[in-house]
Amino acid sequence: MRRVSVDLDRVLGRTSMYGVLLAVLTALAGWALLGSLVGALSQSASDLVASLGVCVGVSVGANCLVGAAVRAPSRHASSVSTGLLLFFLLWPSVSTRDVLAAALAALVATASKYLLVVRGRRLVNPAAFGALVVAALGIGAPVWWVATPWMLPAVAVGGALVLRRAGGWGVAGLVVVTALSGTVLRLVLAGAAPGQALSTALLSYPVVFLAVFMSTEPLTLPSRRWQRGVVAVLMGVLVCLTVTVTLGAHTLTTGPEAGIVVANLVAAVLAGRGAAGDLRVVEVLRPTPGIAEVVLAPRRPVPFLAGQYVELTVPTALDVRGNRRVFSLAGTPAQARGAEPRLRVAFRVPERPSAVKAALVAMPEGAVVRSEGIRGEFLLPGDPQVPLLLVAGGIGVTPFLAQLGDLRERGEERDVVLVHVVRGAADAACSRELAGPGVEVVTVVAGLPPSAGEVLAHCPDAARRCALVSGPPGFVAAVRGALGEVGVRHVVTDSFTGY
């Protein structure tokens, strides 16, 4: 079972997040068309096809026009995904009114990606905002027709793949539990039996769809786990509330899209300044032939915590996974807060690197890449008295470089054993940066993750320590199993998906 899980992560890791999302949403659209043909959905196939064409077509066209107007790189995968999401929210129809509503929603949603941005941070979910605007103008009413018994199994399976790739189980789970509880309570108070209320909430309300596809968008979420938890619970409460507002002759009844947008705005406040924006390449270092380190200069000091990662967009590179990649930050928080702030990312460069890695390594001084934000919860325990066991596989040592460097700079001594598993002696070059007060560094040259016996050989008191494991998915899974065998109960992991 563990092998299947690792293989799935490896397959998903070869595709960008947008690639997985597009594949799943496209499959859901195909499932909807099949449902229409077999009579499981009330919408006709022609209405579905027409609505899909309008939502996606206008999204892509508007993305080209608005992107060119503001001189921003066009992100066609993002625009197609926005169009697909709107397709499932708005009533599919060939009537003039419904076509105009879909076109306007797609236009507003796309424009919001470029215009509703503060310090590089997107303020609202584009699809939810586009749907809310057409509802507020009285042009159309988002009906979330995706919430049907026919669509639910496909949404659940496809959503599980998206969450597996994005790692958004916590947020989605909180939204589902909160929204489902609130919806069931509303139905019970209205006279429904509890069992019937639960069935109706699952089959006829878009709880699962919005939790998976609308609440987990990383560009609208704050970086810390507790902040995301607050936003998820708030969103779950808001999406199951219906508020009617009367302004003169116009009456607006809010739906789930309003709750999503409000929660997005709260998330923006919690996130604070964030760390999105342009980064200038200062230098590219090659500590070993197979490893590259890129030093980047942000426009202003950047707050982050040691162990977090940065998502970079490299505009000059594109492959099947897109031009975005996630890199653990190898530099310390103090280096990013100084008078001349610097961010450092390190990564393995294989003989045939991806287009993004090849472009980063070849970038001249002064070239610009874009940060989409800094996130992550792969952090050391707050209590300095907790003994630690850190296990890294190859370049998975990068977050530990930041964490142990941060301890040294702050003069904090901890009881740390770090086991660094490398392929060859040359890959152990960065181990020299890991030494410090209270830190025991063990470098293991091997092709396989350490077994339970090897863990005990390198760290006999492993069972009393809190463990952090970083590296490729297969390595992380194997080490976690070995740690469990020797009695380690608290293990935090950071899998380098797509490694």
C-alpha positions in Angstrom: 0.0 0.0 0.0 2.8 2.3 0.9 4.4 1.6 -2.5 1.2 2.5 -4.4 1.1 5.7 -2.4 4.7 6.6 -3.3 4.1 5.8 -7.0 1.0 7.9 -7.1 2.9 10.9 -5.6 5.7 10.4 -8.1 3.2 10.4 -11.0 1.3 13.5 -9.7 4.7 15.1 -9.0 5.6 15.0 -12.7 2.7 17.3 -13.5 2.2 20.8 -12.3 -0.6 21.7 -9.9 -2.5 23.4 -12.7 -2.0 20.4 -14.9 -3.6 18.1 -12.3 -6.4 20.6 -11.7 -7.1 21.0 -15.5 -7.1 17.2 -16.0 -9.6 16.7 -13.2 -11.9 19.6 -14.2 -11.8 18.5 -17.8 -12.7 14.9 -16.7 -15.6 16.3 -14.6 -16.9 18.2 -17.6 -16.8 15.0 -19.7 -18.6 13.2 -16.9 -21.2 15.9 -16.9 -21.7 15.5 -20.6 -22.1 11.8 -20.2 -24.6 12.4 -17.5 -26.6 14.6 -19.9 -26.5 11.9 -22.6 -27.8 9.1 -20.3 -30.4 11.3 -18.6 -28.7 11.6 -15.2 -28.6 15.4 -15.5 -31.4 17.7 -16.6 -29.2 20.0 -18.7 -29.0 19.2 -22.4 -25.6 18.3 -24.0 -25.9 21.4 -26.3 -26.4 23.7 -23.3 -23.4 22.2 -21.5 -21.1 22.4 -24.5 -22.2 26.0 -25.2 -21.7 27.1 -21.6 -18.3 25.4 -21.4 -17.2 27.1 -24.6 -18.3 30.6 -23.4 -16.7 30.3 -20.0 -13.4 28.9 -21.2 -13.2 30.9 -24.4 -13.9 34.3 -22.7 -11.5 33.4 -19.8 -8.6 32.7 -22.2 -9.4 35.7 -24.5 -9.7 38.1 -21.5 -6.5 36.6 -20.1 -4.6 37.5 -23.2 -6.0 41.0 -23.4 -5.8 42.0 -19.8 -2.3 40.4 -19.4 -1.0 42.4 -22.4 -2.6 45.6 -21.1 -0.9 45.3 -17.7 2.3 43.8 -19.2 2.0 40.6 -17.2 2.9 37.1 -18.4 -0.2 35.3 -19.7 -1.1 32.1 -17.7 -3.3 30.2 -20.0 -3.6 27.1 -17.7 -4.9 29.4 -15.0 -7.4 31.0 -17.3 -8.7 27.6 -18.5 -9.1 26.4 -15.0 -11.1 29.5 -14.1 -13.4 29.0 -17.0 -14.0 25.4 -16.1 -14.8 26.4 -12.5 -17.3 29.0 -13.7 -18.8 26.3 -15.9 -19.8 24.3 -12.9 -21.2 27.4 -11.0 -23.4 29.1 -13.6 -26.5 27.7 -15.2 -25.6 26.1 -18.6 -27.9 27.5 -21.2 -27.9 29.0 -24.8 -30.3 31.8 -23.8 -28.9 35.3 -24.4 -29.1 36.2 -20.8 -27.3 33.2 -19.5 -24.6 33.5 -22.2 -24.0 37.1 -21.3 -23.9 36.2 -17.6 -21.2 33.5 -18.3 -19.2 35.9 -20.5 -19.3 38.7 -17.9 -18.4 36.4 -15.1 -15.4 35.0 -17.0 -14.2 38.5 -17.9 -14.5 39.8 -14.3 -12.9 36.7 -12.9 -9.9 37.0 -15.2 -9.5 40.7 -14.7 -9.5 40.2 -10.9 -6.3 38.1 -11.2 -4.4 41.2 -12.4 -6.3 44.0 -10.7 -7.4 42.8 -7.3 -3.8 42.2 -6.2 -2.0 43.9 -3.2 1.7 43.6 -2.9 1.7 40.6 -5.3 -1.0 38.8 -3.4 -4.3 37.8 -5.0 -7.2 39.0 -2.9 -10.1 36.8 -4.0 -10.8 33.5 -5.7 -11.4 34.6 -9.4 -14.3 32.2 -10.2 -16.1 33.0 -7.0 -15.7 36.8 -7.5 -16.9 36.6 -11.1 -20.0 34.7 -10.1 -20.6 37.1 -7.2 -20.4 40.1 -9.5 -23.0 38.8 -12.0 -25.3 37.9 -9.1 -24.9 41.4 -7.6 -25.7 43.0 -11.0 -28.8 40.9 -11.3 -27.6 39.4 -14.7 -27.4 35.9 -13.5 -27.6 33.7 -10.4 -24.9 31.2 -9.6 -26.7 27.9 -9.1 -23.7 25.5 -8.5 -25.4 22.9 -10.6 -22.4 20.6 -10.0 -24.1 19.6 -6.7 -26.0 16.5 -8.0 -25.9 12.8 -7.1 -24.4 12.0 -10.5 -21.5 14.4 -10.1 -20.6 13.7 -6.5 -18.6 10.5 -7.0 -16.5 12.0 -9.7 -16.0 15.2 -7.7 -14.9 13.2 -4.7 -12.4 11.0 -6.7 -11.0 13.9 -8.8 -10.9 16.1 -5.7 -8.8 13.5 -3.8 -6.2 13.6 -6.6 -6.1 17.4 -6.5 -5.7 17.4 -2.7 -3.0 14.7 -2.9 -1.1 16.9 -5.3 -1.7 20.2 -3.5 -1.6 19.0 0.1 -4.7 20.8 1.0 -6.5 18.1 3.0 -6.6 20.1 6.2 -8.3 23.2 4.7 -10.7 21.1 2.6 -11.6 18.9 5.6 -12.4 21.8 7.9 -14.5 23.4 5.2 -16.4 20.2 4.6 -17.1 19.5 8.3 -18.1 23.1 9.1 -20.2 23.7 6.0 -21.9 20.2 6.2 -22.7 20.7 9.9 -24.1 24.2 9.3 -26.2 23.0 6.3 -27.6 20.0 8.1 -28.5 22.2 11.1 -30.3 24.6 8.8 -32.3 21.8 7.2 -33.1 20.1 10.6 -34.4 23.5 11.9 -36.5 23.8 8.8 -38.2 20.4 9.7 -36.1 17.8 7.9 -35.1 14.5 9.6 -31.4 14.4 10.5 -30.7 11.5 8.1 -32.5 13.2 5.3 -30.8 16.5 6.0 -27.4 14.9 5.8 -28.2 13.2 2.5 -29.5 16.4 1.1 -26.5 18.4 2.2 -24.1 15.9 0.6 -26.0 15.4 -2.7 -27.6 18.7 -3.3 -25.3 21.3 -1.9 -21.8 22.1 -3.4 -20.0 21.4 -0.1 -17.4 18.9 -1.5 -16.8 20.8 -4.7 -16.2 24.2 -3.2 -14.1 22.6 -0.4 -11.7 21.0 -2.8 -11.6 23.4 -5.8 -12.4 26.8 -4.3 -11.1 26.8 -0.7 -7.6 25.4 -1.3 -6.3 27.8 -3.9 -2.8 28.6 -2.5 -2.7 32.1 -3.9 -5.6 33.2 -1.6 -4.6 31.3 1.5 -2.4 32.6 4.3 0.9 30.8 5.0 0.5 29.5 8.5 -1.5 26.4 9.5 -3.5 28.2 12.2 -4.4 31.0 9.9 -5.6 28.6 7.2 -7.7 26.8 9.9 -9.4 30.1 10.9 -10.1 30.9 7.2 -11.4 27.4 6.5 -13.8 27.4 9.4 -15.0 30.9 8.6 -15.6 29.9 5.0 -17.4 26.8 6.0 -19.8 28.9 8.2 -20.3 31.6 5.5 -21.0 29.3 2.6 -23.9 27.7 4.3 -25.5 31.0 5.1 -28.1 32.7 2.8 -28.4 36.5 3.2 -31.0 38.5 1.2 -30.3 42.2 0.6 -32.8 44.6 -0.9 -31.6 47.8 -2.5 -34.6 49.6 -4.0 -36.2 47.4 -6.6 -33.2 45.1 -6.7 -33.0 42.1 -4.3 -29.7 40.1 -4.0 -29.6 36.7 -2.3 -26.1 35.6 -1.6 -24.8 32.1 -2.2 -21.7 30.2 -1.4 -19.6 32.5 -3.7 -20.2 35.4 -1.3 -18.9 33.4 1.6 -15.8 32.4 -0.3 -15.0 36.0 -1.3 -15.5 37.2 2.3 -13.2 34.5 3.7 -10.6 35.3 1.0 -10.5 38.9 2.2 -10.1 37.8 5.8 -7.3 35.5 4.7 -5.6 38.5 3.0 -5.7 40.4 6.3 -4.3 37.5 8.3 -1.5 37.0 5.7 -0.2 40.5 6.2 2.5 41.7 3.8 3.2 38.3 2.4 6.3 37.6 0.2 5.0 37.7 -3.3 6.7 39.9 -6.0 9.6 40.1 -8.3 13.0 38.7 -7.2 16.3 39.7 -8.9 19.0 37.0 -9.4 22.1 38.1 -7.5 24.3 35.0 -8.3 24.1 31.3 -9.2 26.5 29.1 -7.2 27.4 25.5 -7.9 28.7 24.0 -4.5 28.9 20.6 -6.3 28.4 19.6 -10.0 25.0 18.2 -9.2 23.7 21.0 -7.0 22.9 24.6 -7.7 22.2 27.5 -5.3 20.4 30.6 -6.5 20.7 33.8 -4.5 17.7 36.1 -5.0 17.1 39.7 -3.9 13.6 40.9 -3.1 12.6 44.5 -3.3 11.9 44.7 0.4 12.7 42.6 3.5 10.8 39.4 3.5 9.4 37.7 6.6 9.5 33.9 6.7 10.2 31.0 9.1 13.1 28.6 8.8 11.8 25.5 7.0 9.2 27.2 4.8 9.3 27.1 1.0 8.9 29.7 -1.8 6.9 29.2 -5.0 8.8 30.6 -8.0 7.6 31.4 -11.5 10.3 31.4 -14.1 8.9 33.3 -17.1 11.5 32.1 -19.6 10.9 28.4 -19.0 8.0 26.1 -19.7 7.6 22.4 -19.8 4.8 19.9 -19.2 4.7 20.9 -15.5 4.4 24.6 -16.3 6.8 27.3 -15.2 6.2 27.2 -11.5 8.2 25.3 -8.9 8.4 25.1 -5.2 11.8 25.4 -3.6 12.7 25.1 0.1 14.5 28.2 1.4 18.1 27.3 2.3 18.9 30.8 3.7 18.0 32.1 7.2 15.2 34.5 8.0 17.8 37.0 9.2 19.3 37.1 5.7 15.9 38.0 4.2 15.3 40.8 6.7 18.5 42.7 6.5 19.4 46.0 4.8 20.2 44.0 1.6 17.7 41.1 1.9 18.5 37.8 0.2 16.6 34.6 -0.4 18.5 31.4 -1.2 17.2 28.3 -2.9 19.2 25.1 -3.6 18.2 22.2 -5.8 19.6 19.2 -7.5 20.5 19.6 -11.2 20.3 16.2 -12.9 22.0 15.4 -16.2 18.8 16.3 -18.0 17.2 19.0 -15.9 13.7 20.3 -16.3 13.2 23.5 -18.3 12.7 25.5 -15.1 15.9 24.3 -13.4 17.9 24.7 -16.6 16.7 28.3 -16.9 17.4 29.1 -13.3 20.9 27.8 -13.5 21.6 29.8 -16.7 20.1 33.1 -15.5 22.5 36.0 -15.6 22.8 38.5 -12.7 19.9 40.9 -12.7 17.4 38.5 -14.3 14.0 38.5 -12.7 11.8 35.6 -11.4 8.6 36.0 -9.5 7.7 34.7 -6.1 4.1 33.6 -5.7 4.5 33.6 -1.9 6.2 31.8 1.0 4.3 29.0 2.8 4.9 25.8 4.7 4.7 24.3 8.2 7.9 22.2 8.2 9.1 24.0 11.3 11.1 23.1 14.4 9.1 22.7 17.6 8.7 25.9 19.5 10.0 24.4 22.8 13.9 24.5 22.7 14.0 21.7 25.2 12.5 19.1 22.8 15.4 16.8 21.5 15.4 16.5 17.7 16.2 13.9 15.1 16.5 15.4 11.5 16.7 13.0 8.6 17.5 14.3 5.1 17.7 12.6 1.8 20.1 14.4 -0.6 19.0 17.9 -1.4 16.2 17.4 1.1 18.7 18.9 3.6 17.9 22.5 2.4 15.2 23.3 5.0 17.6 22.0 7.7 20.2 24.4 6.4 17.8 27.3 7.1 16.7 25.9 10.5 20.2 25.1 11.9 21.6 28.3 10.5 18.8 30.2 12.2 19.6 28.6 15.5 23.3 29.5 15.2 22.4 33.1 14.3 20.1 33.4 17.3 22.5 31.7 19.6 20.0 29.0 20.5 21.5 25.6 21.4 19.4 22.5 20.9 19.9 18.8 21.2 20.0 17.8 17.5 21.1 14.7 15.7 21.0 15.1 11.9 21.3 12.1 9.6 22.1 13.2 6.0 21.8 10.4 3.5 23.6 11.2 0.2 24.4 9.3 -3.0 28.2 10.1 -2.9 30.8 12.0 -1.0 30.5 15.0 -3.3 26.9 15.5 -2.3 27.9 15.8 1.4 29.5 19.2 0.7 26.7 21.2 2.4 27.0 19.1 5.5 29.8 21.3 6.7 27.2 24.1 7.0 25.1 22.1 9.4 27.5 21.8 12.4 26.8 24.0 15.4 26.4 23.9 19.2 24.5 20.8 20.3 24.2 19.5 16.7 25.6 16.1 15.8 25.8 15.6 12.0 26.0 12.0 10.6 26.6 11.7 6.9 25.6 8.4 5.3 26.7 7.6 1.8 24.1 5.1 0.6 21.6 4.6 -2.2 18.7 3.5 0.1 16.9 5.2 3.1 18.2 3.9 6.5 16.4 0.9 7.9 15.1 0.8 11.5 18.4 -0.8 12.6 20.4 1.9 10.9 18.4 4.6 12.5 19.2 3.2 15.9 22.8 2.8 15.0 23.1 6.5 14.1 20.7 7.7 16.9 20.3 5.1 19.8 17.8 7.4 21.6 15.6 8.1 18.6 12.4 7.1 20.4 12.6 10.1 22.8 13.1 12.6 20.0 10.8 14.6 17.7 11.7 13.7 14.1 11.7 15.8 11.0 12.2 14.0 7.7 12.8 15.7 4.3 13.5 14.4 0.8 11.9 12.5 -2.1 8.5 10.9 -1.4 9.9 7.3 -1.4 12.6 8.3 1.0 10.3 10.1 3.3 7.8 7.2 3.4 10.5 4.6 4.1 12.2 6.7 6.8 8.8 7.4 8.5 8.1 3.6 8.6 11.6 2.9 10.0 11.1 5.6 12.7 7.8 4.1 13.7 9.4 0.7 14.1 11.9 2.1 16.6 9.2 3.9 18.6 9.4 7.5 17.3 5.9 8.9 17.8 6.1 12.5 16.5 7.2 12.7 12.9 6.9 15.8 10.7 7.6 15.3 7.0 8.4 17.4 3.9 8.2 15.4 0.7 9.9 17.0 -2.4 7.1 16.0 -4.8 8.4 15.9 -8.4 12.0 15.5 -7.1 
